Amino acid sequence: MSKTTKGTILVEGEEVTISNPDKLLWPEAGITKKLYLEKLAEISPYLLRYCRNRLLTTIRYPDGVGRKFFYQKNAPEPLPSFVRTSMHEGVDYVVLDSLPVLLWLGNLACIEFHPSLHYVHEQLPCEWMIDLDPSREEEPRIMEAAAYVGDILASLGLQSVPKTSGATGVQIIVPVEYGVTFDELRLIGQFVARYATEKYPELFTIERLKKDRGDKIYFDYLQHYGGKTLAAPYTPRARPTANVSTPLTWDEVRSNPLPSDFNLHNIGERLKQKGDLLAEVPPQSVQLILQHLR
């Protein structure tokens, strides 16, 4: 196929236009747009679960990873009839709720998917996420740090699931019973963050300014809030090795994996073997913890 190839594919009864299927989106990983769309279809049952009925921000790389990119909040024109949008605070967001929409976005070279932390037309969080953000590009202690946070949450009676951000960090997700507010989760987050920084002062910081963090890992409990986003579970990332943000077991965390160990080339096989680790943890109640903190 030539680079100017353009055609349509039929997906779940919808016609999706595909252009330039041979364009390299991840040159170093050898991933063309055609292969990317195949991989998106493969992971779609998992990725869609955490984007459905949420406001979507994407990061687009029209000429491939490593070239110019831009964040897209407003739905791009022209909009196919099968794409649903939702207006929120003056922005008309795409709602990523089906495979045709996912492949349409993939064809536009949307590489990363960052959904809102609340559902469309609602204000309550869907889950609770702690973001561990290294100050260094290479951080050999990130999995050790994640394990400590997992232990602290377990001591509070909370089951949690760690996931690679796909970039340099780790996010720890606690499925919560619906009804808790962002402010209530922020209160618990602040408590856990302060405990972690006091117990492991060489490892963690809650200093917001990057220039003042030194080489410490930022325990970010503030990013989980209305109007903010975090990388979705199973989203690809714009890294040379085509990393995918991947939920892990705590045993895997203790074996100190690299973010690049989980990528578009191998994520499908992993999901066949392990399924969705996030879906295995039931929603947790945080009411007892809130009572103690109040």
C-alpha positions in Angstrom: 0.0 0.0 0.0 1.3 3.5 -0.8 1.5 6.2 1.9 -1.5 8.0 0.4 -3.8 5.0 0.8 -7.2 5.8 2.1 -10.2 3.6 2.6 -12.8 2.5 5.0 -13.3 -0.5 7.3 -16.6 -1.8 8.7 -16.5 -2.0 12.5 -19.6 -3.0 14.5 -21.8 -1.8 11.6 -20.0 1.6 11.3 -17.7 2.8 8.5 -14.4 4.0 9.8 -12.1 5.9 7.5 -8.4 4.8 7.6 -5.7 6.8 5.9 -1.9 6.3 5.5 -1.9 2.8 7.2 1.9 2.4 6.5 2.8 5.6 8.4 5.2 4.8 11.3 3.7 6.0 14.5 6.4 4.4 16.7 9.5 4.3 14.4 11.8 2.7 17.0 9.3 0.0 17.8 8.4 -0.6 14.2 4.7 0.1 14.7 2.8 1.4 11.7 -0.7 2.9 12.0 -2.1 -0.3 10.6 -0.5 -2.4 13.4 -1.5 0.2 15.9 -5.1 -0.1 14.9 -4.9 -3.9 15.2 -3.4 -3.5 18.7 -6.1 -1.0 19.7 -8.8 -3.5 18.6 -7.0 -6.2 20.6 -6.9 -4.2 23.9 -10.3 -2.4 23.3 -12.4 -4.5 25.8 -10.0 -3.4 28.5 -9.2 0.2 27.5 -12.9 1.0 26.8 -13.9 -0.1 30.3 -12.0 2.8 31.8 -12.9 5.4 29.2 -16.6 4.7 28.7 -19.0 7.5 29.9 -16.0 9.8 30.7 -14.7 13.1 29.2 -11.7 12.2 27.0 -8.5 14.2 26.5 -6.1 12.7 23.9 -2.6 13.4 22.9 -2.1 13.4 19.1 1.2 12.7 17.2 0.3 13.3 13.6 3.8 12.5 12.4 4.6 9.8 14.9 6.1 9.6 18.4 9.1 11.9 18.9 7.7 14.6 16.5 5.3 17.5 17.3 2.2 16.6 19.4 -0.8 18.4 20.8 -3.4 17.8 23.5 -7.0 17.6 22.2 -9.9 18.2 24.4 -12.5 19.6 21.9 -13.9 17.0 19.6 -12.1 17.3 16.1 -14.1 18.1 13.0 -15.5 16.5 10.9 -17.3 14.3 13.4 -18.6 10.9 12.3 -22.2 10.2 13.2 -21.2 7.4 15.6 -19.1 9.7 17.8 -20.8 10.9 21.0 -19.7 14.1 22.6 -20.5 15.8 25.9 -20.2 19.6 26.7 -18.4 20.3 30.0 -17.3 23.8 31.1 -17.3 25.1 27.5 -15.4 22.1 26.0 -17.1 19.6 23.7 -15.4 16.3 24.7 -15.4 13.0 22.9 -16.9 10.2 24.9 -14.9 7.0 24.1 -17.5 4.3 24.4 -17.1 2.0 21.4 -14.5 0.3 19.1 -15.5 2.4 16.1 -14.7 5.6 18.1 -11.4 4.1 19.3 -10.3 3.2 15.8 -11.4 6.6 14.5 -9.2 8.3 17.2 -6.4 5.9 16.4 -6.5 6.8 12.7 -6.1 10.5 13.8 -2.9 9.4 15.6 -4.3 9.8 19.1 -1.6 7.9 21.0 -2.6 8.5 24.6 -6.0 8.4 26.2 -6.6 10.4 29.4 -10.2 10.2 30.6 -11.8 12.3 33.3 -11.8 10.9 36.8 -15.6 11.3 37.0 -18.5 10.2 34.7 -20.2 12.5 32.2 -22.6 15.0 34.0 -21.5 13.8 37.4 -19.0 15.2 40.0 -18.1 12.1 42.1 -14.9 10.1 41.5 -15.1 6.7 39.7 -12.1 5.3 41.7 -9.2 6.7 43.7 -5.7 7.1 42.2 -2.4 8.0 43.9 0.2 9.1 41.4 3.9 8.4 42.2 5.9 10.7 40.0 9.7 10.4 39.9 11.9 13.5 39.7 14.5 11.6 37.6 13.9 10.2 34.1 15.4 6.9 35.3 14.1 6.0 38.8 15.3 2.5 40.0 13.3 2.9 43.3 9.9 3.5 41.8 8.6 -0.1 42.3 10.0 -0.2 45.8 8.1 3.1 46.5 4.9 1.7 45.1 5.2 -1.4 47.3 5.5 0.7 50.4 2.4 2.7 49.5 0.6 -0.6 48.8 1.6 -1.8 52.3 0.3 1.4 53.9 -3.0 1.1 52.1 -3.3 -2.6 53.1 -2.7 -1.5 56.8 -5.7 0.7 56.4 -7.8 -2.3 55.1 -7.7 -1.2 51.5 -7.0 -3.4 48.5 -5.3 -1.6 45.7 -3.9 -2.3 42.2 -0.6 -0.8 41.0 -0.2 0.1 37.4 2.7 1.5 35.4 1.9 4.9 34.1 3.6 3.8 30.9 6.0 6.7 31.3 8.3 6.9 34.4 5.8 6.7 37.2 3.4 4.3 38.9 -0.2 4.9 39.8 -2.0 3.0 42.6 -5.7 2.5 42.1 -8.2 1.9 44.8 -11.7 1.0 43.5 -14.0 2.8 45.9 -17.7 2.5 46.7 -19.6 5.2 44.7 -20.6 8.2 46.7 -17.4 9.4 48.2 -16.2 12.9 47.1 -13.0 14.1 45.6 -12.4 16.2 48.8 -12.8 13.1 51.0 -10.4 11.1 49.0 -7.9 14.0 49.0 -8.1 14.0 52.8 -7.2 10.4 52.9 -4.5 10.9 50.3 -2.9 13.7 52.3 -2.9 11.4 55.4 -1.2 8.6 53.5 1.2 10.9 51.8 2.3 12.5 55.1 2.7 9.1 56.7 4.8 7.8 53.7 7.1 10.9 53.7 7.7 10.7 57.5 8.4 6.9 57.4 10.5 7.0 54.2 11.9 10.6 54.1 14.7 9.7 51.6 12.2 8.3 49.1 9.1 10.4 49.1 8.3 14.1 49.0 5.0 16.1 48.9 6.9 19.2 47.5 4.8 20.4 44.5 7.6 22.4 42.9 9.8 20.0 40.8 12.9 22.1 41.3 12.6 21.6 45.1 12.2 17.8 45.1 15.8 16.8 44.6 15.8 13.1 43.5 12.8 12.2 45.6 9.6 10.6 44.3 6.6 13.0 44.4 3.6 11.5 46.2 0.9 13.3 44.3 -2.5 13.0 46.0 -3.6 16.3 44.5 -3.9 15.2 40.8 -6.9 13.0 41.6 -9.6 15.7 41.5 -12.5 17.0 39.4 -11.4 18.5 36.1 -8.0 16.7 36.1 -7.0 13.5 34.2 -4.6 10.6 34.6 -3.5 8.1 32.0 -6.1 5.4 31.5 -5.3 1.8 32.4 -4.2 0.1 29.1 -3.6 3.4 27.2 -0.5 3.3 24.9 2.1 6.0 25.7 4.2 8.1 23.5 7.5 6.4 24.4 10.0 5.0 21.9 9.3 1.5 23.2 5.5 1.8 22.8 4.8 1.3 26.5 1.3 0.6 27.7 0.0 1.7 31.1 -0.4 -1.7 32.7 -2.0 -3.0 35.9 0.4 -5.3 37.8 0.2 -7.8 40.7 2.0 -6.8 43.9 4.4 -9.8 43.4 5.3 -8.3 40.0 6.0 -4.9 41.6 8.4 -6.6 44.0 10.3 -8.1 41.1 11.1 -4.5 40.0 9.9 -4.5 36.3 10.6 -1.7 33.8 7.7 0.3 32.2 9.0 -0.8 28.8 8.4 -4.5 29.8 4.7 -3.8 29.0 4.2 -2.6 25.5 2.0 -2.8 22.4 3.8 -5.8 21.1 3.1 -8.0 24.2 0.1 -6.5 26.0 -2.4 -8.7 24.1 -0.7 -11.9 25.2 -0.5 -10.6 28.8 -4.2 -9.8 28.9 -5.1 -13.3 27.5 -3.1 -14.8 30.4 -3.9 -12.5 33.3 -7.1 -10.7 32.3 -8.0 -7.3 33.9 -6.3 -7.3 37.3 -8.2 -4.1 38.1 -11.6 -5.7 37.7 -10.7 -8.3 40.3 -10.7 -5.9 43.2 -14.2 -5.0 44.5 -15.1 -1.4 45.4 -13.7 -0.5 48.8 -15.4 1.5 51.6 -13.4 4.4 53.0 -16.0 5.5 55.5 -14.2 4.1 58.6 -10.9 5.9 57.6 -12.8 9.1 57.1 -14.4 8.9 60.5 -11.0 8.4 62.1 -9.5 11.4 60.2 -12.3 13.7 61.1 
